[in-house]
């Protein structure tokens, strides 16, 4: 899952100046990233709820049906790379050893993931932390063109040889970081034409991939179907992301922010508590989530409704979610204020 964007400020000076930088409330958030993160969180819960309930890697039927449940992971992976690069920019102006702060952040994520794995073996945070340490953190020493080049190499290789997995996560991490370093994320809230044109390109590519997939099935050539299917999924992710960015430039923006931004701002907290709620619904309430699509749908919807309400109420009083706050504490080795000061 993606980390929250960092908090930039002016470069800390010696003495009291540095102390004030460490406690600064931070930048205004990029709303589009919160909306995308909240959207991905919803999709991931629907996709994984039966896995969470059974603690296994196989389900009777996918709750999302024809809507492939794989879609949420690429969005979160891309957002994680974006958040990491934004945080590096922040750390460079706040502490003398910014990469040490990022290493602490990834180490804390690994610890959280290992604990979460005790509840659900299919969780993704441990993979994110390991790939981040092995690939994302070392890439910060590379020029941006090299980072973009590695992303362009890793993503196709992952689709061809594995259909996804850690290599794809690494490629999307690097792509997200490269987008920050090329200044694309700074413009994400200001452009309609760019996401629209890119979305049309993704849609054309998706149509082509689906046509190739159908043609291969028709002639019985199924050897390359997994990679073709993964490519179609990834192009569909691009369509969704670009479509959401376009919609955020329309009068629908307030509604999208209202629905998805609270969930996105507390994505880590909600991701972890969803596992607890699913297990409680299955083992305490006895809901047949792993066997019934109806039970899976209703339970996921109820959990998201509870999380949206709790996130909305929580963020009225506090700057970020409780797990995000602890993660921030581990990152900076400094406890910041959680409560929003009242006027």
NUDO-870400 format. One record per residue (C-alpha): z, x, y; residue in three letters. Coordinates in pm, whole numbers, padded with zeros to 5 digits, always signed. Example, Ala and Ser with C-alpha at 12.3 -4.5 7.8 and 13.67 -1.06 7.14 Angstrom:
2
+00780+01230-00450ALA/+00714+01367-00106SER/
***
This chain:
343
+00000+00000+00000UNK/-00074+00126+00360UNK/+00202+00276+00583UNK/+00267+00139+00927UNK/+00094+00321+01214UNK/+00295+00600+01369UNK/+00457+00608+01709UNK/+00295+00850+01952UNK/+00452+00974+02270UNK/+00422+01269+02503UNK/+00484+01612+02350UNK/+00855+01674+02318UNK/+00995+01947+02538UNK/+01298+02164+02480UNK/+01641+02005+02491UNK/+01698+01648+02606UNK/+01329+01580+02648UNK/+01279+01619+02273UNK/+01570+01386+02198UNK/+01417+01111+02411UNK/+01087+01150+02230UNK/+01258+01104+01895UNK/+01402+00769+01997UNK/+01108+00622+02185UNK/+01019+00266+02080UNK/+00655+00360+02022UNK/+00301+00243+02074UNK/+00179-00111+02081UNK/+00061-00199+01732UNK/-00305-00242+01642UNK/-00309-00612+01558UNK/-00627-00594+01351UNK/-00462-00352+01108UNK/-00162-00583+01067UNK/-00392-00878+00999UNK/-00593-00683+00741UNK/-00275-00559+00577UNK/-00133-00911+00556UNK/-00459-01045+00414UNK/-00465-00773+00147UNK/-00100-00840+00063UNK/-00178-01205-00009UNK/-00475-01119-00229UNK/-00278-00857-00422UNK/+00002-01099-00503UNK/-00241-01358-00641UNK/-00417-01085-00836UNK/-00105-00928-00986UNK/+00141-01212-01027UNK/+00079-01255-01399UNK/+00110-00881-01452UNK/+00440-00882-01263UNK/+00570-01174-01467UNK/+00484-01022-01805UNK/+00537-00656-01720UNK/+00211-00574-01895UNK/-00140-00457-01812UNK/-00325-00756-01959UNK/-00330-01122-01865UNK/-00451-01440-02030UNK/-00680-01516-01736UNK/-00710-01374-01386UNK/-00549-01608-01132UNK/-00822-01541-00878UNK/-01095-01644-01123UNK/-01434-01529-00997UNK/-01275-01369-00690UNK/-01213-01024-00834UNK/-00843-00928-00797UNK/-00940-00564-00745UNK/-01026-00632-00380UNK/-00682-00582-00229UNK/-00636-00223-00349UNK/-00931-00074-00156UNK/-00817-00243+00167UNK/-00464-00112+00129UNK/-00594+00235+00039UNK/-00816+00247+00347UNK/-00530+00127+00566UNK/-00296+00385+00416UNK/-00533+00664+00516UNK/-00561+00518+00866UNK/-00185+00488+00901UNK/-00134+00843+00776UNK/-00372+00988+01034UNK/-00216+00785+01315UNK/+00127+00906+01207UNK/+00007+01267+01205UNK/-00101+01225+01567UNK/+00242+01088+01646UNK/+00425+01360+01455UNK/+00231+01634+01632UNK/+00382+01524+01962UNK/+00732+01455+01831UNK/+00840+01733+01598UNK/+00758+02106+01563UNK/+00655+02071+01196UNK/+00461+01745+01171UNK/+00336+01797+00816UNK/+00692+01835+00693UNK/+00765+01489+00829UNK/+00462+01353+00646UNK/+00571+01528+00327UNK/+00912+01363+00357UNK/+00736+01031+00406UNK/+00529+01071+00092UNK/+00833+01193-00104UNK/+01029+00887+00002UNK/+00738+00665-00100UNK/+00733+00833-00441UNK/+01105+00764-00485UNK/+01056+00399-00385UNK/+00766+00369-00625UNK/+00957+00519-00917UNK/+01238+00268-00869UNK/+00987-00014-00835UNK/+00819+00100-01156UNK/+01136+00008-01346UNK/+01066-00353-01252UNK/+00688-00349-01278UNK/+00501-00065-01450UNK/+00176-00163-01279UNK/+00295-00086-00927UNK/+00074+00133-00704UNK/+00313+00318-00473UNK/+00365+00613-00707UNK/-00011+00667-00725UNK/-00035+00648-00347UNK/+00242+00904-00304UNK/+00102+01150-00559UNK/-00256+01124-00427UNK/-00121+01154-00075UNK/+00064+01476-00157UNK/-00222+01630-00354UNK/-00517+01519-00139UNK/-00429+01351+00187UNK/-00170+01596+00317UNK/-00381+01910+00244UNK/-00682+01742+00408UNK/-00503+01751+00744UNK/-00601+02118+00772UNK/-00971+02034+00730UNK/-01217+01960+01011UNK/-01310+01597+01034UNK/-01662+01651+00902UNK/-01523+01806+00585UNK/-01281+01516+00542UNK/-01566+01266+00580UNK/-01778+01470+00339UNK/-01509+01467+00072UNK/-01471+01091+00113UNK/-01847+01051+00072UNK/-01829+01257-00249UNK/-01513+01109-00402UNK/-01599+00740-00365UNK/-01937+00747-00546UNK/-01795+00981-00811UNK/-01509+00740-00875UNK/-01748+00446-00907UNK/-01979+00633-01146UNK/-01726+00802-01373UNK/-01414+00584-01369UNK/-01488+00261-01184UNK/-01192+00326-00956UNK/-00856+00491-01019UNK/-00690+00780-00831UNK/-01022+00936-00732UNK/-01126+00620-00551UNK/-00785+00600-00385UNK/-00829+00959-00267UNK/-01175+00883-00129UNK/-01055+00576+00060UNK/-00752+00766+00193UNK/-00985+01032+00331UNK/-01225+00773+00470UNK/-00944+00601+00658UNK/-00821+00930+00802UNK/-01175+01028+00902UNK/-01220+00698+01085UNK/-00916+00781+01296UNK/-01030+01136+01368UNK/-01376+01016+01473UNK/-01220+00763+01712UNK/-01342+00454+01529UNK/-00998+00296+01501UNK/-00946+00322+01877UNK/-01246+00091+01918UNK/-01159-00149+01637UNK/-01028-00417+01873UNK/-01307-00376+02129UNK/-01630-00427+01938UNK/-01798-00727+01778UNK/-02146-00586+01729UNK/-02036-00285+01522UNK/-01841-00479+01254UNK/-02108-00749+01251UNK/-02395-00507+01188UNK/-02196-00308+00935UNK/-02095-00629+00759UNK/-02460-00728+00731UNK/-02540-00388+00580UNK/-02259-00433+00327UNK/-02382-00786+00250UNK/-02736-00659+00189UNK/-02600-00386-00035UNK/-02387-00639-00221UNK/-02687-00865-00281UNK/-02883-00567-00414UNK/-02599-00458-00642UNK/-02560-00809-00782UNK/-02938-00830-00839UNK/-02935-00499-01026UNK/-02634-00615-01225UNK/-02808-00939-01325UNK/-03127-00751-01416UNK/-02934-00508-01637UNK/-02766-00793-01818UNK/-03099-00966-01868UNK/-03248-00664-02047UNK/-02927-00578-02230UNK/-02871-00248-02049UNK/-02493-00267-02017UNK/-02415+00107-02006UNK/-02392+00124-01626UNK/-02254-00226-01569UNK/-01894-00111-01499UNK/-02001+00123-01218UNK/-02241-00138-01077UNK/-01965-00398-01083UNK/-01723-00161-00908UNK/-01985-00088-00642UNK/-02034-00461-00586UNK/-01658-00505-00553UNK/-01633-00226-00298UNK/-01923-00367-00095UNK/-01754-00707-00105UNK/-01442-00544+00036UNK/-01655-00413+00322UNK/-01790-00762+00386UNK/-01438-00906+00397UNK/-01304-00637+00628UNK/-01596-00658+00869UNK/-01587-01037+00859UNK/-01218-01036+00946UNK/-01277-00795+01235UNK/-01553-01020+01368UNK/-01333-01330+01339UNK/-01061-01149+01533UNK/-01303-01136+01826UNK/-01337-01516+01824UNK/-01101-01802+01920UNK/-00967-01782+01563UNK/-00779-01464+01649UNK/-00445-01634+01736UNK/-00451-01830+01409UNK/-00530-01521+01202UNK/-00256-01324+01372UNK/-00012-01611+01325UNK/-00082-01631+00951UNK/-00131-01269+00847UNK/+00030-01036+01102UNK/+00398-01107+01012UNK/+00322-01037+00646UNK/+00129-00723+00740UNK/+00398-00582+00966UNK/+00645-00600+00675UNK/+00393-00522+00400UNK/+00609-00270+00212UNK/+00915-00494+00216UNK/+00710-00794+00109UNK/+00528-00600-00164UNK/+00859-00495-00319UNK/+01042-00824-00280UNK/+00747-01012-00430UNK/+00820-00839-00763UNK/+01182-00949-00749UNK/+01084-01306-00666UNK/+00822-01324-00941UNK/+01068-01192-01199UNK/+01331-01437-01080UNK/+01086-01726-01102UNK/+00984-01627-01453UNK/+01312-01519-01609UNK/+01567-01727-01421UNK/+01372-02044-01339UNK/+01165-02017-01655UNK/+00827-02076-01488UNK/+00537-01997-01727UNK/+00360-01770-01478UNK/+00206-01543-01740UNK/+00059-01832-01940UNK/-00033-02091-01679UNK/-00280-02046-01393UNK/-00129-02346-01219UNK/+00218-02195-01232UNK/+00078-01860-01113UNK/-00099-02020-00814UNK/+00197-02231-00705UNK/+00446-01950-00746UNK/+00233-01704-00549UNK/+00183-01960-00273UNK/+00555-02037-00257UNK/+00647-01667-00244UNK/+00400-01599+00036UNK/+00531-01899+00231UNK/+00889-01775+00196UNK/+00786-01421+00292UNK/+00587-01540+00593UNK/+00882-01743+00721UNK/+01136-01467+00659UNK/+00906-01204+00814UNK/+00846-01417+01122UNK/+01216-01481+01175UNK/+01314-01120+01099UNK/+01065-00972+01345UNK/+01207-01182+01626UNK/+01524-00972+01610UNK/+01414-00644+01456UNK/+01140-00391+01523UNK/+01023-00363+01161UNK/+01109-00465+00807UNK/+01420-00322+00638UNK/+01230-00106+00386UNK/+00993+00011+00661UNK/+01297+00110+00866UNK/+01445+00311+00579UNK/+01105+00472+00520UNK/+01087+00565+00887UNK/+01437+00712+00867UNK/+01331+00930+00572UNK/+01015+01036+00757UNK/+01181+01157+01074UNK/+01521+01248+00924UNK/+01657+01049+01215UNK/+01795+00695+01223UNK/+01621+00490+01490UNK/+01731+00160+01632UNK/+01624-00136+01422UNK/+01732-00427+01638UNK/+01519-00529+01935UNK/+01735-00503+02249UNK/+01809-00834+02413UNK/+01744-00870+02784UNK/
***
